Amino acid sequence: MRTELLERYEVLPFPTKSDEHWRFTDLTGFDPDSFSANGSTEIASPDTLLEIDAAGIAVVSEAGIRIERAAEGIRFEPLTDEHPLLYSLVGSDEKFAAHNAALWQHGLLVHVPKGVVVEKPLYVRIANAVEGGSLFWRLLIVAEPESRFTVIEEYASTSPDLSGYSNAAVEIVVEQGAKVEYVSLQNLSQGTFHFASQHAKVGRDAELDWVTGGFGSGKGKVRIQNDLAGPGATSRVTGAYFADAKQHLDFDTFQEHIAPNTTSDFAFKGALRDEATAVWRGMIRVEEGAQKTNAYQENRNLLLSKTAHADSIPGLEIMANDVRCTHGATLGQVDREQLFYLMTRGLSRQEAERMIVRGFFQDVLDRVELEPVREALGAALEARIPQA
């Protein structure tokens, strides 16, 4: 099967700017096959954005996966090729997803049985540690009916100067009446290309609360899809990102309402400085039988320099006639009057910008239920403003 998947990867066309979903992301000069995982002998454990008391801990790098702690009563273990839900949501229909499907070696299964509540988060740290190396990571989360738990994954590099290739696939199955909180924080080196396909299926009366933070990598794309597959299903996705230097961040989100009486709420905010660029493309699709859908999406960007740039492309595709779907997108510079007011009160320009950035992101941060994650996101955003 892996041989067939590799062959599929090889025949799929490499994305170019002539492809609609890649129109603003130029991969010229990038060759994913030029990276190698050779040279790593120990599982790396780089610095983290957050310190958290976890029920389960896994650490992953090119050298392998290590389970440091596992909660009782659940499956928190290395993922194998034999799992029946593997590839059920993220398959091989796209170039980078196919590359992951063919070459992943280190994956994690999080399976929480019916009715089980895990009070403390389950945490996994994924590290690119090899110069010029590649890391193919895969995560499968299964929430049986009425279960409740939190999974946090954090991507990092062992060196800020490291050059690498990160390719991730995440599949989340939330069954009837379950609630999953999923947090994905990306803080890779700016020399790393990062691609991720993350897809969730939310069942009847189930709830998914998703937080994504993008701070690192030099270029790539993160694809996020939520399928509201059962009546009463709810998903909320909160995104915060900050890019500087010549970083290019690309988020491609898709809310698919399949069943009636479902709700989705996507809110992404980003700040950019220097010559950084960002792309957000969002699509709400409502199938014919998904009456009483309530869907919202927004993307707002704050530019901290005249050379930073952001593109927002919201979209709606509605086949039902009794729905409520709205979207919004804004782009703006720092308010000079706000900046002047704060500086006249004794703040330096950097301190004033930091306060404005915090205010810009505050409503997004308020959506994050976990306090350690909320504080880590706020600190990471503020830290990107240079000190005086």
C-alpha positions in Angstrom: 0.0 0.0 0.0 2.8 2.4 0.8 4.3 1.7 -2.6 1.0 2.6 -4.3 0.7 5.8 -2.2 4.3 6.8 -3.2 3.4 6.2 -6.8 0.3 8.4 -6.4 2.4 11.2 -4.8 4.9 11.0 -7.7 2.2 11.3 -10.4 0.2 14.1 -8.7 1.1 17.5 -10.2 3.2 19.9 -8.1 1.0 22.9 -7.2 1.7 26.2 -9.0 0.2 29.7 -8.9 -2.1 28.7 -11.8 -4.0 26.5 -9.3 -6.7 28.5 -7.6 -5.9 27.4 -4.1 -2.2 28.2 -4.6 -2.6 31.5 -6.4 -0.9 33.5 -3.7 1.7 30.9 -2.6 4.6 30.5 -4.9 6.6 27.3 -4.3 9.2 28.0 -7.1 12.5 26.5 -6.0 11.1 24.2 -3.4 11.8 20.5 -3.9 10.2 18.3 -1.2 12.3 15.3 -2.4 15.6 17.1 -1.7 15.1 16.8 2.1 16.3 13.7 4.0 15.7 12.4 7.5 19.1 10.9 7.9 21.4 12.0 10.7 19.1 11.9 13.8 19.9 9.4 16.5 18.1 10.9 19.5 14.5 12.1 19.9 14.8 15.8 20.2 13.0 18.0 22.8 13.3 21.7 21.9 12.0 24.6 23.9 8.2 24.9 24.2 5.8 27.9 24.0 3.8 26.6 27.0 4.3 24.7 30.2 1.2 22.6 31.0 0.3 19.8 33.4 -0.6 17.0 31.1 -2.2 13.6 31.5 -0.3 12.2 28.5 3.0 13.4 26.9 4.5 12.2 23.6 7.7 13.6 22.0 8.4 13.1 18.3 11.3 13.9 16.0 13.0 12.4 13.0 14.5 9.7 15.3 11.1 8.4 16.4 8.3 8.8 18.9 8.6 8.5 22.7 5.6 8.2 25.0 6.7 9.8 28.3 3.4 9.6 30.1 0.0 8.0 29.3 -3.3 8.5 31.0 -5.2 5.4 32.3 -8.2 4.2 30.5 -7.4 5.5 27.0 -5.2 4.6 24.1 -2.3 7.1 23.8 0.1 5.1 21.7 2.1 4.9 18.5 -0.1 4.8 15.4 0.1 1.8 13.1 -0.9 1.2 9.4 -3.6 -1.2 10.5 -6.0 1.3 12.1 -9.3 1.2 10.2 -9.8 5.0 10.4 -6.4 5.8 9.0 -6.7 7.9 5.8 -10.5 8.1 6.3 -10.3 11.9 6.4 -6.9 12.8 5.1 -6.1 10.6 2.2 -3.9 11.0 -0.9 -5.9 13.3 -3.2 -3.5 16.2 -2.8 0.3 16.4 -3.4 1.4 17.0 0.1 -1.2 14.8 1.7 -0.1 12.0 -0.6 3.5 12.6 0.4 2.6 12.2 4.0 0.5 9.1 3.4 3.3 7.4 1.6 6.2 8.3 3.9 5.0 8.9 7.5 6.8 6.8 10.1 6.0 8.3 13.4 2.4 8.8 14.3 0.2 8.9 17.4 -3.2 7.4 18.2 -5.4 9.2 20.8 -8.5 7.0 21.4 -10.8 7.9 24.3 -13.6 5.4 25.1 -17.2 6.1 25.5 -18.1 8.3 28.4 -14.5 8.8 29.6 -13.5 12.4 30.7 -9.8 13.2 30.7 -9.4 16.2 33.0 -5.9 17.1 32.0 -4.7 17.8 28.4 -2.9 15.3 26.3 0.2 16.9 24.9 2.5 16.0 22.0 5.6 17.9 20.8 6.8 17.5 17.3 10.4 18.7 16.5 12.4 19.2 13.3 15.9 18.5 14.5 17.9 17.6 11.4 19.5 20.2 9.2 18.1 19.7 5.8 15.8 17.0 7.2 12.2 16.0 6.7 9.6 15.0 9.2 6.3 13.3 8.3 4.0 13.3 11.2 0.5 11.8 11.6 -2.1 12.1 14.3 -5.4 10.2 14.6 -7.9 11.3 17.3 -11.0 9.2 18.0 -13.5 10.5 20.6 -16.2 7.9 21.3 -19.7 9.0 22.3 -20.0 11.3 25.4 -16.2 11.4 25.9 -14.4 14.7 26.7 -10.7 15.6 26.4 -8.1 18.0 25.1 -5.2 17.4 22.7 -2.4 19.9 22.3 0.2 19.5 19.6 3.2 21.9 19.3 5.6 22.0 16.3 9.1 23.4 17.0 12.6 23.4 15.6 15.7 22.7 17.7 17.5 25.7 16.2 16.1 29.0 14.8 18.5 28.6 11.9 17.5 25.1 11.0 16.4 24.3 7.4 13.8 21.6 7.0 10.6 20.2 5.7 7.6 19.5 7.9 4.6 17.5 6.6 1.7 16.7 9.0 -1.7 15.0 8.7 -4.3 15.1 11.4 -7.6 13.2 11.5 -10.2 13.9 14.2 -13.3 11.8 14.6 -15.8 13.2 17.2 -18.7 10.8 17.8 -22.1 11.5 19.2 -22.3 13.8 22.2 -18.5 14.0 22.6 -16.5 17.2 23.1 -12.9 17.6 21.9 -10.6 20.6 22.3 -7.8 20.4 19.8 -4.9 22.9 19.9 -2.2 23.1 17.2 0.7 25.6 17.8 3.3 26.0 15.0 6.6 27.7 15.9 9.1 26.1 13.5 12.2 27.9 12.3 11.8 30.3 9.4 14.0 28.0 7.3 11.4 25.3 7.5 8.7 24.6 4.9 5.5 23.5 6.7 2.5 21.8 5.1 -0.4 20.3 7.1 -3.7 18.7 6.2 -6.1 18.7 9.2 -9.6 17.3 8.9 -12.3 16.6 11.5 -15.7 14.9 11.3 -18.1 16.0 14.0 -21.1 13.7 14.8 -24.6 14.2 16.2 -24.7 16.7 19.1 -20.9 16.6 19.3 -18.6 19.6 19.8 -15.2 20.5 18.5 -13.3 23.5 19.8 -10.2 24.0 17.7 -7.3 26.5 18.3 -4.5 27.1 15.8 -1.5 29.3 16.2 1.0 30.1 13.5 4.2 31.8 14.3 7.0 30.0 12.6 8.0 28.4 9.2 9.2 30.2 6.1 6.5 29.1 3.7 3.8 26.4 3.3 0.1 25.8 3.6 -2.2 24.6 6.4 -5.5 23.0 5.2 -8.2 22.9 7.9 -11.5 21.2 7.2 -14.5 20.5 9.5 -17.3 18.3 8.5 -20.5 18.9 10.4 -21.8 15.4 9.8 -24.5 14.8 12.4 -27.5 16.9 13.4 -26.7 19.3 16.2 -22.9 19.2 15.5 -20.9 22.3 16.5 -17.4 23.4 15.6 -15.5 26.5 16.5 -12.1 27.2 15.0 -9.9 30.1 16.4 -6.8 31.1 14.6 -4.0 33.6 15.5 -0.8 34.1 13.6 2.1 36.6 13.4 4.6 36.7 10.6 7.7 38.9 10.1 10.9 39.1 8.0 10.0 37.3 4.7 7.6 34.7 6.2 4.6 33.5 4.2 1.7 31.9 6.0 -1.2 30.3 4.1 -4.4 29.0 5.8 -7.0 27.2 3.7 -10.2 26.5 5.7 -13.3 24.6 4.8 -16.6 24.3 6.7 -18.8 21.6 5.3 -22.4 21.4 6.7 -23.7 18.0 5.8 -26.5 17.5 8.4 -29.3 19.9 9.5 -29.2 22.1 12.6 -25.4 22.4 12.6 -23.2 25.4 13.7 -19.7 26.4 12.7 -17.7 29.5 13.7 -14.3 30.3 12.2 -12.4 33.4 13.3 -8.8 34.0 12.2 -6.7 37.1 13.1 -3.2 37.8 12.0 -0.5 40.5 12.4 2.3 41.1 9.9 5.4 43.2 9.8 8.5 43.7 7.7 8.0 42.0 4.3 5.8 39.2 5.6 2.8 37.9 3.7 -0.3 35.9 4.6 -3.1 34.2 2.8 -6.5 33.1 4.2 -9.0 31.3 2.1 -12.3 30.3 3.7 -15.2 28.4 2.2 -18.5 27.6 3.8 -20.4 24.8 2.0 -23.9 23.9 2.9 -25.3 20.7 1.4 -28.8 20.3 0.2 -30.2 18.6 3.3 -28.4 20.8 5.8 -31.3 23.0 6.7 -31.1 25.3 9.8 -27.3 25.7 9.3 -25.7 28.5 11.2 -22.2 29.3 9.8 -19.8 32.2 10.3 -16.2 32.9 9.1 -14.0 36.0 9.4 -10.4 37.0 8.8 -8.9 40.2 10.0 -5.3 41.3 9.5 -3.2 44.1 11.1 -0.3 45.4 9.1 2.6 46.7 11.1 4.7 47.9 8.1 4.1 49.3 4.7 5.7 46.3 3.0 3.6 43.6 4.7 0.7 42.2 2.7 -2.3 39.9 3.3 -4.9 38.4 1.1 -8.3 37.2 2.3 -10.7 35.2 0.1 -14.0 34.2 1.8 -16.5 32.1 0.0 -20.0 30.6 0.3 -21.5 27.6 -1.5 -25.1 27.0 -0.4 -27.5 24.4 -1.6 -30.1 24.7 1.2 -32.7 27.5 1.5 -33.1 27.8 5.3 -29.7 28.8 6.5 -27.8 31.7 8.1 -24.3 32.1 6.7 -22.1 35.2 7.1 -18.5 36.1 6.5 -16.2 39.1 6.9 -12.6 40.2 6.1 -10.7 43.3 6.9 -7.2 44.6 6.4 -5.7 47.7 8.0 -2.6 49.5 9.2 -1.9 50.4 12.9 -4.1 53.4 13.8 -1.6 56.3 14.0 -3.8 58.2 16.4 -3.8 55.2 18.8 0.0 55.0 18.4 0.5 58.7 19.0 -1.8 58.7 22.0 0.0 55.8 23.7 3.4 57.3 23.0 2.4 60.7 24.5 1.6 58.7 27.7 5.2 57.7 28.0 5.3 54.4 26.1 8.0 53.7 23.5 6.9 52.9 20.0 7.6 49.2 20.5 5.6 49.2 23.8 2.7 51.0 22.1 2.7 48.6 19.2 2.7 45.7 21.6 -0.3 47.0 23.4 -2.2 47.6 20.1 -1.4 44.1 19.0 -2.7 42.7 22.2 -5.9 44.7 21.9 -6.3 43.6 18.3 -6.1 39.9 19.2 -8.0 40.1 22.6 -11.3 38.9 21.3 -9.7 35.9 19.6 -7.7 35.1 22.7 -10.9 35.3 24.8 -12.3 32.4 22.7 -9.5 30.1 24.0 -10.9 28.2 27.0 -7.6 26.7 28.3 -5.8 29.4 30.3 -2.2 28.1 29.7 -2.8 28.1 26.0 -4.5 31.5 26.0 -1.5 33.0 28.0 1.0 31.3 25.7 -0.6 32.6 22.6 -0.8 36.2 24.0 2.9 36.0 25.0 4.0 34.6 21.7 2.1 37.4 19.8 3.6 40.2 21.9 7.1 38.7 21.8 7.2 39.3 18.0 7.3 43.1 18.5 11.0 44.0 18.8 12.2 45.4 22.1 13.3 49.1 22.1 
